[in-house]
Amino acid sequence: MWLNIRNIKFALFVCILHTSIIIDGSAQTKVHGSVLDINGLPLADATVLLLSFKDSSLVKGLMTAKGGKYVFEKILPGKYLIASSFVGLKQAYTPFFSITNKGDFTVDALKLTEKETHLKEVTVSTKLPLFEQKIDRLVINVASSITNAGSTALDVLMRSPGIIVDQQNNTISMNGKDGVVVMINGKINRMPISAVVQMLAGMSSSNIEKIELITTPPANYEAEGNAGFINIVMKTNTQYGTNGSYSATFGYGKGWLTAASMNFNHRTEKVNLYGDFSFTRTELNQVISFYRRVVNQGKAIESFLSNDRDAVIRNYNGRFGLDYELSKKTILGVLVSGFHNRWSMDAVNKSRIFLNEMLDTTITINIRELHPLYNYGANFNLVHNFSGDEKLSANFDYIFYKDRNPTDYLNTYNDGYGSFLYEDRTKSSKLTPIRFWVANVDYAKKLGKKVDMEVGIKGTISKFDNDVRVEKTVQNNWTVDKSLTAKYNLQESIGAAYTSFNIKLNDKTSGKFGLRYEYTNSNLGSVAVKNIVDRHYGRWFPSLFLSRTIDKKSSVNASYSRRITRPTFNDMAPFVFFVDPNTFFSGNPALQPSISDAVKTDYLFKSFIFSLAYTYQANPITNFAPKVDPVTNKQTLAAENQKNNKILNLILTLPVTVTNWWNMQNNISGTWQQLNAFYKGSPLRIEQKNFSINSIQTFNLPKSYSIELRGYYQSGGLFGIYRINSFGTLDFGMQKKFSPKKGTLRFAVSNLTGPPHFKPYVNIPEQNIIVSGNLQFVNTTFRLTYSRNLGNDKLKARTNRATGSDEERQRVNAN
């Protein structure tokens, strides 16, 4: 039938894109006013909130100018009131007023009176847009999306602009670039990316405040990661007293899904105690297929592989932290965290081998796989403020990670006519403990009215072990396969120092200039062979940011940064691990680090943002590059250095308010990419253009109901030396808010039009390499989530200080 699912998806996305250009012509008004102190004099730096009269939700907020005046621009028709506050004074409110016509509206002056220790309590609610494009990062406000309810951190990432998650090989790319570094609350998660993907697959989105995609990090960030950073910011609460929230999710896809999470915060004048915990259990059905074709001496050998996997994932994730004020200037903090992830899977793998289009052999593999992994870590931090313009902070981290992966295989061989040939059993195991010790000291000082300085040093020591063991049955006895069994260890140390300067060049122009130096010692060896890799190298990493305000409505930014991607332990360790008897994963000890240089410019007009970025990568590392031996028909997948990779990105952020009940957030990106690679020593050029559209439609309905429709479309692109076909998703969510004490109920459907399929392929017959795949890892899933806040939900005045965790958040969130 000509009207297939792909046509339906495309039509839906065209409709969403078409509606995104409809800009409402409703009248917009400026609201003017002023704030006075107890003596009737103008009061500067007072907080002014424009609130919706209907539910007191926050519309806009700002601070008064020197003359006590304020102005809210672009206010839509409706009923409002204004609240103003200042430390030590009682909060005041205006009577409600109506905006009906275009033009200016003046509110009577607000006079703050009656000195109090605490401000009068007021409940304020606000909703951030799902996507916020800032100077150096795209912010995904996870808590703002209905369709994110009951999902995982990995689900959110898979629907984020420019992000591609390969769950077969457990890798993440951003804007066409590998080498992504994942952080939790501004601290690097130092596990292998394959383990990070599994951790994110079990991390409940209910405990996540936002996810930041940082493409051009400043000098105080580590230089690791050509693609940049993904920073996951967990929910916190800065209010005094005891607060928290909990949520529970029940759902069904190809199996049952259950999840529960909670977080809490207890804050007094000197102590801040906080933490969170989450549990998820997910049943999945995953379907994977591969095809490859080689020609050897005129004979065509074709292999078809299909893998039907039933998996169950259980994940426990938690944090517990304490900040204590030693004095008015010194904060001591400690944070412990950990997770336990258990993957269990039963799979049937069927492989058919054709010789000159005639079926020659079939292999059926019954697989039982367990993949438990756990992590725990501790952080100690100290922040001392010498003055308001000078600060010293120190951190020490210890991280331990352990990965086990026992797998049993029952292999049954039949000839082309279906007759039984023979059967054998194989079992493999992998044990990988990893330890990290990280220490850093940062110092910040204001050198003048227009110059801020930051300097810092950091040291990281890591130790990896990887014990791989493969056994096969020989005459009903288990025998170790020495060619596939080995124990490797990697020891690595990285020392770094940086300095950066924030400079206000004039009233409209500011800049940030940074320089970082890192020196790396890396040694890889095995029990049998020492010093397989022994490298010592240093690199300089400059960064530059410039920002200029053109007028009240527009500004422009520009940035440059240099990054490095070091080979991971799993990439370098020369082990061999098989998928089936003819398909192997292997390490590559010859891998070299990759260096990238990136330039980026942004133009901001009102709430619209236009970004253009260019990246040049030298010696890029491509994951799981295929090599097929035409004689044995065995395929090896290993990471390799290529010559270079050139990437040009254009990103448009187009938020649109259609009416006061319909809002749109549209993110459109286009990418041109050219990979200059090698295959068996011969040059290979792969070039691709692609685009993606991510559109969110939010409808606010009467009686506290709301609906969200989210569509994502990704055209074909590059993934290493593979090309990938287009894919898309459509998600639906409905929300009902009860009274503040009764919580929120959300219903969501992900992959409404069917699960997306990841289809990589390489088709270069002149190089004797034809490989393709079809991978489906997620299912259409229905989820019902109930969440509720606990404790005091009203705003209170507090002293003007910050805990160690507050300072870290400010540093992470700085633009």
TASUL-V595624 format. One record per residue. N is the residue number from 1. RES is the residue in one small letter. PHI is phi in radians with two decimals (999 if undefined). D_FIRST is the distance of its C-alpha to the first C-alpha in Angstrom with 2 decimals. Layout:
# TASUL-V595624
((N/RES/PHI/D_FIRST) (N/RES/PHI/D_FIRST))
This chain:
# TASUL-V595624
((1/m/999/0.00) (2/w/-1.17/3.80) (3/l/-1.56/5.57) (4/n/-1.58/6.24) (5/i/-1.08/9.87) (6/r/-1.11/11.48) (7/n/-1.11/10.65) (8/i/-1.10/12.01) (9/k/-1.03/14.95) (10/f/-1.11/15.71) (11/a/-1.09/15.77) (12/l/-1.09/18.05) (13/f/-1.20/20.29) (14/v/-1.10/20.62) (15/c/-1.10/21.69) (16/i/-1.10/24.13) (17/l/-1.14/25.55) (18/h/-1.12/25.92) (19/t/-1.21/27.84) (20/s/-1.20/30.05) (21/i/-1.66/31.80) (22/i/-1.48/32.91) (23/i/-1.85/36.53) (24/d/-1.17/38.42) (25/g/-1.68/41.41) (26/s/-1.05/43.32) (27/a/-1.14/47.00) (28/q/-2.20/48.30) (29/t/-2.19/51.91) (30/k/-1.66/54.50) (31/v/-1.94/56.54) (32/h/-1.85/60.09) (33/g/-3.10/62.79) (34/s/-2.59/65.48) (35/v/-2.17/66.84) (36/l/-2.05/70.57) (37/d/-1.50/72.57) (38/i/-1.16/75.23) (39/n/-1.70/77.73) (40/g/1.40/75.46) (41/l/-1.65/74.92) (42/p/-0.98/71.57) (43/l/-2.04/69.77) (44/a/-1.47/67.74) (45/d/1.11/65.02) (46/a/-1.42/64.38) (47/t/-1.40/60.89) (48/v/-2.20/59.15) (49/l/-2.07/55.97) (50/l/-1.63/53.97) (51/l/-2.01/52.61) (52/s/-1.26/50.27) (53/f/-1.14/52.47) (54/k/-1.14/49.85) (55/d/-2.36/49.72) (56/s/1.09/51.98) (57/s/-1.24/49.08) (58/l/-1.33/49.89) (59/v/-1.68/48.61) (60/k/-2.63/50.69) (61/g/-2.49/53.81) (62/l/-2.80/56.48) (63/m/-1.96/60.19) (64/t/-1.25/62.89) (65/a/-1.41/64.48) (66/k/-1.01/68.21) (67/g/-1.50/69.15) (68/g/1.33/67.32) (69/k/-1.66/64.65) (70/y/-2.54/60.90) (71/v/-2.61/57.99) (72/f/-1.75/54.37) (73/e/-1.82/52.08) (74/k/0.98/48.77) (75/i/-1.67/49.11) (76/l/-1.37/46.69) (77/p/-0.99/48.07) (78/g/2.77/48.90) (79/k/-1.84/51.77) (80/y/-2.41/53.36) (81/l/-2.53/56.52) (82/i/-2.12/58.10) (83/a/-2.05/59.73) (84/s/-2.36/62.15) (85/s/-2.53/63.95) (86/f/-2.69/66.42) (87/v/-0.97/68.02) (88/g/1.55/71.06) (89/l/-2.09/70.31) (90/k/-1.33/68.72) (91/q/-1.16/65.18) (92/a/-2.16/65.10) (93/y/-2.25/62.54) (94/t/-1.53/62.28) (95/p/-1.10/61.65) (96/f/-1.23/58.07) (97/f/-2.46/57.23) (98/s/-1.96/54.44) (99/i/-1.81/52.77) (100/t/-2.17/51.69) (101/n/-2.10/52.40) (102/k/-1.27/51.89) (103/g/2.34/55.02) (104/d/-1.70/57.44) (105/f/-2.27/58.38) (106/t/-1.86/61.59) (107/v/-1.76/62.21) (108/d/-1.03/65.77) (109/a/-1.05/67.28) (110/l/-1.69/66.77) (111/k/-1.92/70.01) (112/l/-1.59/69.87) (113/t/-2.36/72.85) (114/e/0.99/74.33) (115/k/-1.04/74.36) (116/e/-2.45/72.61) (117/t/-1.24/71.91) (118/h/-2.18/68.27) (119/l/-1.28/66.07) (120/k/-1.06/65.00) (121/e/-1.26/61.78) (122/v/-2.59/58.58) (123/t/-1.56/55.03) (124/v/-2.21/52.62) (125/s/-2.09/48.89) (126/t/-2.60/46.60) (127/k/-2.27/43.07) (128/l/-1.44/42.38) (129/p/-1.17/39.17) (130/l/-1.06/36.74) (131/f/-2.02/37.23) (132/e/-2.25/40.60) (133/q/-1.54/41.09) (134/k/-1.99/44.74) (135/i/-1.01/46.83) (136/d/-2.08/46.15) (137/r/-2.79/43.39) (138/l/-1.82/40.26) (139/v/-1.76/41.03) (140/i/-1.86/38.39) (141/n/-1.43/40.00) (142/v/-1.01/38.36) (143/a/-1.18/40.17) (144/s/-1.49/38.75) (145/s/-1.84/35.13) (146/i/-1.19/33.90) (147/t/-1.25/30.89) (148/n/-1.39/33.39) (149/a/-1.05/35.19) (150/g/1.35/35.38) (151/s/-1.68/33.76) (152/t/-2.00/35.56) (153/a/-1.05/36.93) (154/l/-1.18/34.38) (155/d/-1.04/31.48) (156/v/-1.11/33.08) (157/l/-1.10/33.55) (158/m/-1.11/29.98) (159/r/-1.86/28.98) (160/s/-1.64/31.88) (161/p/-1.02/31.71) (162/g/1.42/32.25) (163/i/-1.73/32.40) (164/i/-2.17/30.53) (165/v/-1.90/31.39) (166/d/-1.75/30.96) (167/q/-1.38/31.55) (168/q/-1.18/31.53) (169/n/-1.85/34.56) (170/n/0.94/35.76) (171/t/-2.32/36.10) (172/i/-2.30/35.63) (173/s/-2.16/35.37) (174/m/-2.31/35.96) (175/n/0.92/35.06) (176/g/1.41/34.29) (177/k/-2.09/37.64) (178/d/-1.44/38.68) (179/g/1.53/42.03) (180/v/-1.48/41.36) (181/v/-1.93/44.32) (182/v/-1.77/43.82) (183/m/-2.09/46.62) (184/i/-2.02/47.43) (185/n/0.91/49.54) (186/g/1.43/50.53) (187/k/-2.00/51.55) (188/i/-1.15/49.80) (189/n/-1.50/48.20) (190/r/-1.61/49.56) (191/m/-1.35/47.51) (192/p/-0.98/45.22) (193/i/-1.07/41.85) (194/s/-1.10/40.21) (195/a/-1.28/42.39) (196/v/-1.10/41.78) (197/v/-1.05/38.00) (198/q/-1.15/38.72) (199/m/-1.10/41.22) (200/l/-1.14/38.82) (201/a/-1.17/36.22) (202/g/-1.93/38.84) (203/m/-1.53/40.39) (204/s/-1.20/39.68) (205/s/-1.22/38.72) (206/s/-1.15/41.00) (207/n/-1.70/44.06) (208/i/-1.83/42.82) (209/e/-1.43/43.95) (210/k/-2.80/42.16) (211/i/-2.17/40.87) (212/e/-1.90/42.18) (213/l/-1.75/40.53) (214/i/-1.77/43.67) (215/t/-1.59/42.98) (216/t/-2.28/46.56) (217/p/-1.21/49.03) (218/p/-1.34/52.73) (219/a/-1.19/55.63) (220/n/-1.32/56.40) (221/y/-1.51/53.10) (222/e/-1.07/53.08) (223/a/-1.39/51.95) (224/e/-1.15/49.58) (225/g/1.78/45.86) (226/n/-1.09/44.51) (227/a/-1.44/41.55) (228/g/1.93/43.81) (229/f/-2.09/44.05) (230/i/-1.96/41.94) (231/n/-1.88/44.45) (232/i/-1.71/43.67) (233/v/-1.76/46.10) (234/m/-1.38/46.80) (235/k/-1.16/47.82) (236/t/-2.39/51.53) (237/n/-2.46/53.82) (238/t/-1.76/56.88) (239/q/-1.41/58.31) (240/y/-1.28/61.61) (241/g/1.63/61.81) (242/t/-1.98/59.31) (243/n/-2.38/55.62) (244/g/3.08/52.37) (245/s/-2.75/48.96) (246/y/-2.50/46.80) (247/s/-2.58/43.19) (248/a/-2.42/41.36) (249/t/-2.26/37.66) (250/f/-2.34/35.76) (251/g/-2.73/32.08) (252/y/-2.58/29.38) (253/g/-2.21/26.52) (254/k/-1.60/26.23) (255/g/-3.00/29.91) (256/w/-1.38/32.63) (257/l/-2.27/33.88) (258/t/-2.32/37.38) (259/a/-2.70/39.37) (260/a/-2.58/42.69) (261/s/-2.63/44.70) (262/m/-2.68/47.94) (263/n/-2.49/50.14) (264/f/-2.53/53.69) (265/n/-2.61/56.33) (266/h/-2.20/60.05) (267/r/-2.19/62.02) (268/t/-2.15/65.73) (269/e/-1.07/68.10) (270/k/-2.00/68.45) (271/v/-2.17/65.69) (272/n/-2.25/61.90) (273/l/-1.96/60.25) (274/y/-2.60/56.46) (275/g/3.12/53.69) (276/d/-2.72/50.25) (277/f/-2.60/48.54) (278/s/-2.54/44.98) (279/f/-2.38/43.34) (280/t/-2.36/39.71) (281/r/-2.38/38.13) (282/t/-2.32/34.46) (283/e/-1.81/32.47) (284/l/-2.26/29.58) (285/n/-2.06/27.08) (286/q/-2.07/26.43) (287/v/-2.16/24.28) (288/i/-2.29/25.33) (289/s/-2.44/24.60) (290/f/-2.35/26.40) (291/y/-2.42/26.49) (292/r/-2.54/29.37) (293/r/-2.45/30.66) (294/v/-2.32/34.25) (295/v/-2.10/36.23) (296/n/-2.33/39.83) (297/q/0.91/42.09) (298/g/1.41/39.29) (299/k/-1.78/37.52) (300/a/-1.65/34.03) (301/i/-1.95/33.75) (302/e/-2.09/30.38) (303/s/-2.20/30.11) (304/f/-2.01/27.15) (305/l/-2.17/28.04) (306/s/-2.24/26.24) (307/n/-2.36/28.02) (308/d/-1.89/27.29) (309/r/-2.09/29.83) (310/d/-1.90/31.05) (311/a/-2.15/33.41) (312/v/-2.24/35.79) (313/i/-2.03/37.39) (314/r/-2.10/40.64) (315/n/-2.42/42.30) (316/y/-2.09/45.62) (317/n/-2.44/46.58) (318/g/-2.68/49.76) (319/r/-2.46/52.32) (320/f/-2.55/55.84) (321/g/-2.35/57.97) (322/l/-2.49/61.39) (323/d/-2.00/62.96) (324/y/-2.27/66.69) (325/e/-1.49/68.82) (326/l/-1.20/71.93) (327/s/-2.68/73.35) (328/k/-1.12/72.30) (329/k/-1.97/71.31) (330/t/-2.25/70.01) (331/i/-2.11/66.94) (332/l/-1.95/66.37) (333/g/-2.33/62.95) (334/v/-2.42/61.51) (335/l/-2.45/57.91) (336/v/-2.04/56.71) (337/s/-2.60/53.06) (338/g/-3.04/51.05) (339/f/-2.64/47.90) (340/h/-2.34/46.94) (341/n/-2.13/43.44) (342/r/-2.15/42.58) (343/w/-1.85/39.39) (344/s/-2.26/38.94) (345/m/-2.58/36.12) (346/d/-2.00/35.27) (347/a/-2.46/32.81) (348/v/-2.10/31.70) (349/n/-1.96/31.34) (350/k/-2.02/30.11) (351/s/-2.19/30.84) (352/r/-2.08/30.17) (353/i/-2.01/32.17) (354/f/-1.91/31.46) (355/l/-2.09/34.16) (356/n/0.90/33.08) (357/e/1.18/29.70) (358/m/-1.94/31.57) (359/l/-1.11/31.51) (360/d/-1.86/35.01) (361/t/-2.58/35.29) (362/t/-2.13/33.48) (363/i/-2.23/34.91) (364/t/-1.95/34.21) (365/i/-2.10/35.81) (366/n/-1.65/36.40) (367/i/-2.08/37.35) (368/r/-2.16/39.37) (369/e/-2.16/39.90) (370/l/-2.06/42.08) (371/h/-2.48/42.38) (372/p/-1.43/45.01) (373/l/-2.53/46.28) (374/y/-2.51/48.66) (375/n/-2.59/50.47) (376/y/-2.49/53.45) (377/g/-2.69/55.31) (378/a/-2.39/58.18) (379/n/-2.21/59.00) (380/f/-2.09/62.43) (381/n/-2.39/62.83) (382/l/-2.38/65.76) (383/v/-2.16/65.76) (384/h/-2.20/69.06) (385/n/-1.72/69.47) (386/f/-1.16/72.73) (387/s/-2.76/72.20) (388/g/-1.15/69.45) (389/d/-1.96/69.08) (390/e/-2.59/69.41) (391/k/-2.57/67.50) (392/l/-2.20/67.37) (393/s/-2.32/64.67) (394/a/-2.39/64.49) (395/n/-2.39/61.89) (396/f/-2.33/61.99) (397/d/-2.23/59.01) (398/y/-2.18/58.76) (399/i/-2.29/55.36) (400/f/-2.19/54.74) (401/y/-2.43/51.45) (402/k/-2.40/50.86) (403/d/-2.20/47.78) (404/r/-2.14/47.51) (405/n/-2.63/44.70) (406/p/-1.38/45.52) (407/t/-2.47/42.81) (408/d/-1.98/42.96) (409/y/-2.19/40.98) (410/l/-2.00/40.92) (411/n/-1.84/39.77) (412/t/-2.07/39.02) (413/y/-1.92/38.82) (414/n/-2.28/37.52) (415/d/-1.43/37.52) (416/g/-1.12/34.64) (417/y/-1.69/35.26) (418/g/1.58/35.10) (419/s/-1.35/38.88) (420/f/-1.16/40.55) (421/l/-1.80/42.55) (422/y/-2.90/44.01) (423/e/-2.44/43.55) (424/d/-2.51/45.04) (425/r/-2.11/45.15) (426/t/-2.39/45.25) (427/k/-2.40/46.05) (428/s/-2.30/46.25) (429/s/-2.59/47.67) (430/k/-2.45/48.04) (431/l/-2.18/50.60) (432/t/-2.32/50.77) (433/p/-1.53/53.36) (434/i/-2.33/53.55) (435/r/-2.25/56.33) (436/f/-2.30/56.79) (437/w/-2.23/59.84) (438/v/-2.27/59.36) (439/a/-2.39/62.08) (440/n/-2.59/62.11) (441/v/-2.28/64.49) (442/d/-2.19/63.58) (443/y/-2.27/66.08) (444/a/-2.23/65.42) (445/k/-2.61/68.06) (446/k/-1.53/68.25) (447/l/-1.50/70.44) (448/g/-3.10/70.85) (449/k/-1.13/69.31) (450/k/-2.08/66.62) (451/v/-2.31/66.19) (452/d/-2.02/64.78) (453/m/-2.11/65.03) (454/e/-2.29/63.30) (455/v/-2.38/64.35) (456/g/-2.92/63.43) (457/i/-2.27/63.62) (458/k/-2.65/61.39) (459/g/-2.32/61.61) (460/t/-2.29/59.02) (461/i/-2.10/59.82) (462/s/-2.35/57.18) (463/k/-2.42/57.39) (464/f/-2.05/54.53) (465/d/-2.25/54.71) (466/n/-2.43/51.96) (467/d/-1.91/52.74) (468/v/-1.88/50.11) (469/r/-2.40/50.80) (470/v/-2.21/48.88) (471/e/-2.22/50.17) (472/k/-2.27/49.14) (473/t/-1.47/50.42) (474/v/-2.21/52.83) (475/q/0.93/54.38) (476/n/1.15/53.40) (477/n/-2.05/55.12) (478/w/-1.34/53.61) (479/t/-2.23/54.46) (480/v/-1.25/53.94) (481/d/-1.51/51.92) (482/k/-1.16/54.25) (483/s/-1.25/51.89) (484/l/-1.97/49.42) (485/t/-2.04/52.05) (486/a/-2.94/53.99) (487/k/-2.16/55.27) (488/y/-2.06/55.01) (489/n/-2.44/56.50) (490/l/-2.27/56.10) (491/q/-2.12/58.64) (492/e/-2.47/57.96) (493/s/-2.35/59.88) (494/i/-2.31/59.02) (495/g/-1.88/61.65) (496/a/-2.49/60.78) (497/a/-2.51/62.58) (498/y/-2.54/61.35) (499/t/-2.53/62.67) (500/s/-2.58/61.02) (501/f/-2.31/62.32) (502/n/-1.65/60.87) (503/i/-2.21/62.60) (504/k/-1.61/62.55) (505/l/-1.23/63.38) (506/n/-2.79/63.82) (507/d/-1.08/62.66) (508/k/-1.98/59.20) (509/t/-2.21/58.71) (510/s/-2.40/58.60) (511/g/-2.57/57.85) (512/k/-2.33/57.60) (513/f/-2.12/58.83) (514/g/-2.42/58.64) (515/l/-2.48/59.58) (516/r/-2.22/58.89) (517/y/-2.17/60.27) (518/e/-2.27/59.02) (519/y/-2.12/60.64) (520/t/-2.08/58.86) (521/n/-2.04/60.37) (522/s/-2.41/57.94) (523/n/-2.36/58.92) (524/l/-2.09/56.70) (525/g/-2.66/58.23) (526/s/-2.26/58.08) (527/v/-1.09/60.72) (528/a/-1.54/61.10) (529/v/-2.21/60.65) (530/k/-1.57/62.03) (531/n/0.95/60.99) (532/i/-1.06/57.67) (533/v/-2.29/57.01) (534/d/-2.49/59.96) (535/r/-2.16/59.23) (536/h/-2.49/61.20) (537/y/-2.69/60.03) (538/g/-2.18/60.30) (539/r/-2.51/58.18) (540/w/-1.72/58.64) (541/f/-2.31/55.80) (542/p/-1.46/56.38) (543/s/-2.56/54.40) (544/l/-2.56/54.75) (545/f/-2.28/53.41) (546/l/-2.27/54.31) (547/s/-2.40/53.52) (548/r/-2.37/54.66) (549/t/-1.52/54.43) (550/i/-1.49/54.03) (551/d/-2.71/54.49) (552/k/-1.13/53.71) (553/k/-1.83/50.02) (554/s/-2.49/49.28) (555/s/-2.69/50.22) (556/v/-2.40/49.40) (557/n/-2.22/49.49) (558/a/-2.52/49.73) (559/s/-2.62/49.99) (560/y/-2.48/50.54) (561/s/-2.67/50.63) (562/r/-2.00/50.96) (563/r/-2.30/49.42) (564/i/-2.36/49.59) (565/t/-2.12/47.33) (566/r/-1.51/49.42) (567/p/-1.07/47.96) (568/t/-1.37/47.45) (569/f/-1.04/49.25) (570/n/-1.11/46.12) (571/d/-1.22/45.31) (572/m/-1.55/48.83) (573/a/-1.04/49.86) (574/p/-1.42/49.61) (575/f/-1.50/48.21) (576/v/-2.18/45.47) (577/f/-2.34/42.91) (578/f/-1.78/40.27) (579/v/-1.61/36.68) (580/d/-2.50/36.67) (581/p/-1.03/39.28) (582/n/-2.08/37.90) (583/t/-2.31/36.87) (584/f/-2.24/39.61) (585/f/-1.69/40.23) (586/s/-2.50/43.52) (587/g/-1.53/45.85) (588/n/-2.47/47.39) (589/p/-1.18/51.04) (590/a/-1.48/51.13) (591/l/-1.04/48.93) (592/q/-1.97/50.57) (593/p/-1.14/50.12) (594/s/-1.91/47.84) (595/i/-1.97/49.16) (596/s/-2.23/47.12) (597/d/-2.12/48.28) (598/a/-2.28/46.26) (599/v/-2.13/46.89) (600/k/-2.60/45.20) (601/t/-2.35/45.75) (602/d/-2.26/44.64) (603/y/-2.11/45.02) (604/l/-1.96/45.11) (605/f/-2.21/45.05) (606/k/0.94/45.44) (607/s/-1.75/42.71) (608/f/-1.62/40.48) (609/i/-2.31/40.75) (610/f/-2.14/39.93) (611/s/-2.14/40.51) (612/l/-2.30/40.68) (613/a/-2.37/41.55) (614/y/-2.28/42.27) (615/t/-2.26/42.98) (616/y/-2.03/44.54) (617/q/-1.92/44.60) (618/a/-1.68/47.09) (619/n/0.94/46.49) (620/p/-1.09/43.32) (621/i/-1.65/42.53) (622/t/-1.77/39.01) (623/n/-1.43/38.04) (624/f/0.97/37.05) (625/a/-1.17/37.06) (626/p/-1.47/36.00) (627/k/-2.31/38.45) (628/v/-2.01/37.73) (629/d/-1.49/40.66) (630/p/-1.18/39.58) (631/v/-1.36/42.50) (632/t/-1.71/41.87) (633/n/1.05/38.12) (634/k/-1.76/39.06) (635/q/-1.91/37.37) (636/t/-1.96/39.48) (637/l/-1.95/38.14) (638/a/-2.56/40.91) (639/a/-1.23/41.61) (640/e/-2.49/43.01) (641/n/-1.39/44.68) (642/q/-1.91/43.10) (643/k/-1.24/44.95) (644/n/-2.83/43.64) (645/n/-2.45/40.70) (646/k/-2.05/40.39) (647/i/-2.33/38.26) (648/l/-2.10/37.99) (649/n/-2.08/36.53) (650/l/-2.14/36.06) (651/i/-2.21/35.60) (652/l/-2.06/35.40) (653/t/-1.97/36.20) (654/l/-2.24/35.50) (655/p/-1.36/36.46) (656/v/-2.39/36.13) (657/t/-1.74/37.73) (658/v/-1.36/35.84) (659/t/-2.47/38.06) (660/n/-1.29/40.50) (661/w/-2.11/37.76) (662/w/-2.30/34.79) (663/n/-2.19/35.09) (664/m/-2.20/32.83) (665/q/-2.22/33.39) (666/n/-2.10/31.45) (667/n/-2.12/31.97) (668/i/-2.15/30.55) (669/s/-2.33/31.57) (670/g/-2.23/31.21) (671/t/-2.36/32.55) (672/w/-1.95/33.72) (673/q/-2.43/34.82) (674/q/-2.27/36.63) (675/l/-1.85/37.66) (676/n/-1.75/40.40) (677/a/-2.11/40.46) (678/f/-2.24/42.02) (679/y/-2.38/40.66) (680/k/0.93/43.41) (681/g/1.51/45.82) (682/s/-1.75/43.82) (683/p/-1.20/42.62) (684/l/-2.53/38.92) (685/r/-1.98/37.45) (686/i/-2.19/34.08) (687/e/-2.24/33.11) (688/q/-2.66/30.26) (689/k/-2.09/29.46) (690/n/-2.66/27.39) (691/f/-2.53/27.27) (692/s/-2.45/26.62) (693/i/-2.27/26.41) (694/n/-2.23/27.77) (695/s/-2.19/27.94) (696/i/-2.03/29.67) (697/q/-1.96/29.74) (698/t/-2.07/32.63) (699/f/-2.11/33.39) (700/n/-1.62/36.87) (701/l/-1.89/37.05) (702/p/-1.09/40.17) (703/k/1.04/42.08) (704/s/1.12/41.39) (705/y/-1.67/37.63) (706/s/-2.65/35.30) (707/i/-2.24/31.61) (708/e/-2.27/30.17) (709/l/-2.18/26.68) (710/r/-2.20/26.38) (711/g/-2.12/23.70) (712/y/-2.33/24.11) (713/y/-2.34/22.32) (714/q/-2.16/23.75) (715/s/-1.34/22.77) (716/g/-1.05/23.73) (717/g/-2.79/27.45) (718/l/-1.94/30.25) (719/f/-2.43/31.52) (720/g/1.16/34.70) (721/i/-1.60/33.97) (722/y/-1.47/30.31) (723/r/-1.66/27.50) (724/i/-2.20/24.88) (725/n/-1.40/21.27) (726/s/-1.25/20.28) (727/f/-2.71/19.74) (728/g/-2.74/20.10) (729/t/-2.43/21.04) (730/l/-2.40/21.39) (731/d/-2.09/24.39) (732/f/-2.30/25.84) (733/g/-2.56/29.47) (734/m/-2.30/31.88) (735/q/-2.31/35.65) (736/k/-2.23/38.66) (737/k/-1.65/42.11) (738/f/-1.58/45.00) (739/s/-1.13/48.62) (740/p/-0.90/49.86) (741/k/-1.58/51.33) (742/k/-2.03/48.26) (743/g/1.49/45.60) (744/t/-2.35/41.90) (745/l/-2.01/38.88) (746/r/-2.25/35.48) (747/f/-2.06/32.04) (748/a/-2.42/29.40) (749/v/-2.19/25.88) (750/s/-1.76/25.06) (751/n/0.99/21.65) (752/l/-1.05/20.04) (753/t/-1.66/16.45) (754/g/2.02/17.14) (755/p/-1.19/19.88) (756/p/-1.25/20.17) (757/h/-2.02/20.28) (758/f/-1.65/23.20) (759/k/-2.14/22.52) (760/p/-1.46/25.77) (761/y/-2.76/26.27) (762/v/-2.28/29.05) (763/n/-2.30/28.49) (764/i/-2.29/31.92) (765/p/-1.09/32.55) (766/e/-1.16/35.91) (767/q/-1.73/37.11) (768/n/1.02/35.67) (769/i/-2.39/33.51) (770/i/-2.27/29.79) (771/v/-2.38/28.76) (772/s/-2.57/25.53) (773/g/-2.59/24.65) (774/n/-2.45/22.12) (775/l/-2.12/24.03) (776/q/-2.24/23.09) (777/f/-1.89/26.27) (778/v/-2.07/25.55) (779/n/-2.16/23.67) (780/t/-1.13/22.48) (781/t/-2.29/25.93) (782/f/-1.87/27.59) (783/r/-2.36/31.23) (784/l/-2.11/34.10) (785/t/-2.22/37.16) (786/y/-2.02/40.58) (787/s/-2.33/43.07) (788/r/-2.68/46.60) (789/n/-1.53/49.46) (790/l/-2.14/52.90) (791/g/1.48/56.39) (792/n/-1.37/57.63) (793/d/-1.87/54.87) (794/k/-1.85/57.30) (795/l/-1.28/58.37) (796/k/-2.29/61.95) (797/a/-1.25/64.24) (798/r/-2.57/65.09) (799/t/-1.14/67.29) (800/n/-1.49/66.13) (801/r/-2.47/65.51) (802/a/-2.41/62.64) (803/t/-1.37/62.20) (804/g/-1.04/61.28) (805/s/-1.25/57.66) (806/d/-1.07/57.71) (807/e/-1.10/59.02) (808/e/-1.12/56.36) (809/r/-1.12/53.61) (810/q/-1.13/55.22) (811/r/-1.18/55.38) (812/v/-1.17/51.74) (813/n/-1.53/50.58) (814/a/-1.11/52.84) (815/n/-1.59/51.16))
